[in-house]
Amino acid sequence: MWQEVRSELHPHGLEIVTVALDVEGAAVAREFIDAAKAEHPSLIDQGHVLDKLFGVVNVPNSVWIDENGMIVRPAEPAHPPRSPIMEQLRAMDTSTLPPDLADVLNMAKKIRHEPDTYMSALRDWVARGADSPYALSPEEVVTRSHPRPLTVAEAAAHFELGQHLHRAGAIEAAQAQFREAHRLQPDNWTYKRQAWNFVSPVVQGPTDVYESSWAEDVRKIGAENYYPALEMEPRS
């Protein structure tokens, strides 16, 4: 997926760095990194540091950083032009699957993806640099960045403590911290999906550990709102 984008645009000056968010690190992420056969840097963020530093609350997200180290677009949904996983999902007959899995997959099919819009803007930025209408000024980047109220900082602290406890084997104590992170920052899907996946891999379905599940929470907000619409209006 992103390797194809890199192959197209790296000769024109773009470097892609992919980052996997997973508390368990290489034990889980390496399989996907190896399968991608990526030529670009492929990192693993066990501490969900991207959440704290860049305001990432869902994946896939991207941050555009220019050659001077300046952010020219803050975290936003980023879908490559071709996704084998989504292609398989759209073609899948879910009627033969267990109901809970079918529910998750049918919900996922409804999620908004905007790869053409995203890639058109990315190609323009690579070609034109600072003159691209999609490259934002520092003031615009700040305006579009998610605010960080005290509750978000507290959620990050609870999630970080939950990670530490999980690695130490104190699972129930970790779950209590994850629940508090979810309460404080309910729109952070990376926090939720990480915790849900520990007790219900893949499906991330209802359990007696957490009050919600992936399909339940997506249904509440509407699948079309799982990713916010891209703000790709060209800068005048």
C-alpha positions, 0 to 999 in steps of 0.5 A, spaced: 500 500 500 504 505 502 510 502 498 506 503 492 506 510 494 513 511 496 515 508 489 511 513 485 513 519 489 520 518 492 524 519 486 520 526 486 523 527 493 518 524 498 520 519 504 514 516 507 515 513 514 510 508 517 509 507 524 505 501 527 501 503 534 501 497 538 503 496 545 506 489 544 511 492 539 514 487 534 511 481 537 505 483 533 507 489 528 513 485 525 508 480 521 505 486 517 512 490 516 515 484 513 509 482 509 509 490 506 516 489 504 517 496 505 523 500 502 521 506 507 523 506 514 517 502 518 517 504 525 513 501 531 510 506 537 509 501 543 507 507 547 502 511 542 507 517 543 504 519 536 497 520 540 500 525 544 505 528 540 501 529 534 494 528 536 493 522 532 486 518 535 485 513 529 489 510 524 491 510 518 493 518 519 498 522 516 502 528 518 506 532 512 512 534 514 517 539 509 524 538 508 525 544 514 522 539 519 515 544 519 509 540 519 505 543 513 498 538 515 497 536 522 494 529 523 488 527 518 485 521 515 490 518 510 488 512 505 493 509 500 490 509 493 490 501 493 488 497 499 488 489 498 484 489 505 479 493 503 478 490 496 477 483 500 472 486 505 468 489 499 468 483 495 466 478 501 460 475 503 458 476 510 452 472 510 456 466 512 460 468 517 458 468 525 453 474 527 458 478 531 464 478 525 459 479 520 456 485 524 463 488 524 465 487 517 458 490 514 460 496 519 467 497 516 464 497 509 460 503 510 466 507 513 468 513 509 475 512 505 477 518 500 484 515 497 483 519 491 482 526 494 488 525 499 493 522 493 491 528 489 493 533 494 499 529 496 502 529 489 500 536 488 504 538 495 510 533 492 510 537 485 510 544 488 512 544 495 511 550 499 507 553 493 502 547 493 495 550 495 494 544 500 501 546 504 498 550 510 501 555 514 504 554 521 498 558 523 493 554 519 496 548 522 495 550 529 488 552 527 486 545 525 490 541 530 486 538 535 486 542 542 489 538 548 484 540 554 486 537 561 482 531 560 486 529 554 492 529 557 489 525 563 487 520 558 494 519 555 497 518 563 492 513 564 493 509 558 501 510 559 500 507 566 495 501 563 501 500 558 506 499 563 501 495 567 499 490 561 507 489 560 508 487 567 502 482 567 497 486 572 492 485 567 486 487 571 489 493 573 491 495 566 484 494 564 482 499 569 487 504 567 484 503 559 477 504 561 479 511 565 483 513 558 476 511 554 472 515 559 476 521 558 478 521 551 472 517 548 474 519 541 481 516 541 480 510 537 487 508 538 486 507 545 480 503 545 482 499 539 488 497 543 484 495 549 479 491 546 484 487 542 487 485 548 480 481 550 477 480 543 482 480 537 480 482 530 472 482 532 473 487 538 466 485 540 462 486 547 466 483 553 465 484 560 471 488 561 469 494 557 462 497 557 463 498 549 465 495 543 468 497 536 461 496 532 457 498 538 461 505 538 461 506 531 454 505 530 453 510 535 456 515 531 455 513 524 460 509 520 460 515 515 463 519 521 468 514 523 473 518 519 472 526 519 471 528 512 478 531 509 479 538 509 482 539 502 480 545 500 486 548 496 489 554 500 487 561 496 
